[in-house]
Amino acid sequence: MSTKITTKGQVTIPKTLRDLLELKPGNEVRFRYNENREIVMEPADGGRFTSRFEKLRGHAGPGPTTDEIMKMLRGDDD
């Protein structure tokens, strides 16, 4: 994925990345150079972007307890 730098030094963040990171107009991001010589983009407020897996965490509900699962596996009809 690539993008061009404008004469003003601006770049457009590709839509795929904006959608993945849920970036909206007005969001502020910060760029930094890390120890691996990579440029890292992160939220300017010091937080971090949520991964697509983290967004799904907890959506299945609490589920059965360990004791309830063991009863089901043993076939207990109490």
C-alpha positions as CSV (number, residue, x, y, z in Angstrom):
1,M,0.0,0.0,0.0
2,S,1.5,3.3,-1.0
3,T,0.6,7.0,-1.1
4,K,2.1,10.1,-2.5
5,I,3.4,13.1,-0.7
6,T,1.9,16.4,-1.8
7,T,3.9,19.6,-2.4
8,K,2.9,20.7,1.1
9,G,4.4,17.5,2.6
10,Q,1.0,15.9,3.3
11,V,0.0,12.3,2.8
12,T,-3.4,10.7,2.7
13,I,-3.9,7.7,5.0
14,P,-5.4,5.0,2.8
15,K,-9.0,4.2,3.5
16,T,-8.2,0.6,4.3
17,L,-6.1,1.8,7.3
18,R,-8.5,4.5,8.3
19,D,-11.3,1.9,8.4
20,L,-9.1,-0.7,10.3
21,L,-8.1,1.9,12.9
22,E,-11.5,3.6,12.9
23,L,-10.0,7.0,12.2
24,K,-12.5,9.7,11.7
25,P,-12.0,13.3,10.5
26,G,-10.7,15.4,13.4
27,N,-8.9,12.5,15.1
28,E,-5.3,13.4,16.1
29,V,-2.4,11.0,15.5
30,R,1.3,11.2,16.4
31,F,4.2,9.8,14.4
32,R,7.3,8.6,16.1
33,Y,10.5,6.8,15.1
34,N,11.1,3.6,17.0
35,E,14.3,1.6,17.8
36,N,13.7,-0.7,14.8
37,R,14.0,2.4,12.4
38,E,10.3,2.3,11.7
39,I,7.8,5.1,11.7
40,V,4.9,4.4,14.1
41,M,1.5,6.1,14.0
42,E,-0.4,6.2,17.3
43,P,-3.2,8.2,18.9
44,A,-2.0,11.6,20.0
45,D,-3.7,11.2,23.4
46,G,-1.2,8.5,24.3
47,G,-3.8,5.7,24.1
48,R,-3.5,2.9,21.6
49,F,-5.6,1.6,18.7
50,T,-7.8,-1.3,19.5
51,S,-7.2,-4.5,17.4
52,R,-10.0,-6.1,15.5
53,F,-9.8,-9.0,18.0
54,E,-10.0,-6.8,21.1
55,K,-13.2,-5.3,19.6
56,L,-14.9,-8.7,19.6
57,R,-13.8,-9.7,23.1
58,G,-16.8,-10.3,25.4
59,H,-19.4,-10.4,22.7
60,A,-20.4,-14.0,23.4
61,G,-21.6,-13.2,26.9
62,P,-20.5,-14.7,30.2
63,G,-21.1,-18.4,29.3
64,P,-21.3,-21.3,31.6
65,T,-19.2,-21.7,34.7
66,T,-16.5,-24.3,34.9
67,D,-18.7,-26.4,37.2
68,E,-21.6,-26.2,34.7
69,I,-19.3,-27.3,31.9
70,M,-18.0,-30.3,33.9
71,K,-21.6,-31.3,34.7
72,M,-22.5,-31.2,31.0
73,L,-19.4,-33.2,30.1
74,R,-20.1,-35.9,32.7
75,G,-23.7,-36.1,31.8
76,D,-24.9,-35.2,35.3
77,D,-28.7,-34.6,35.3
78,D,-28.9,-33.1,38.8
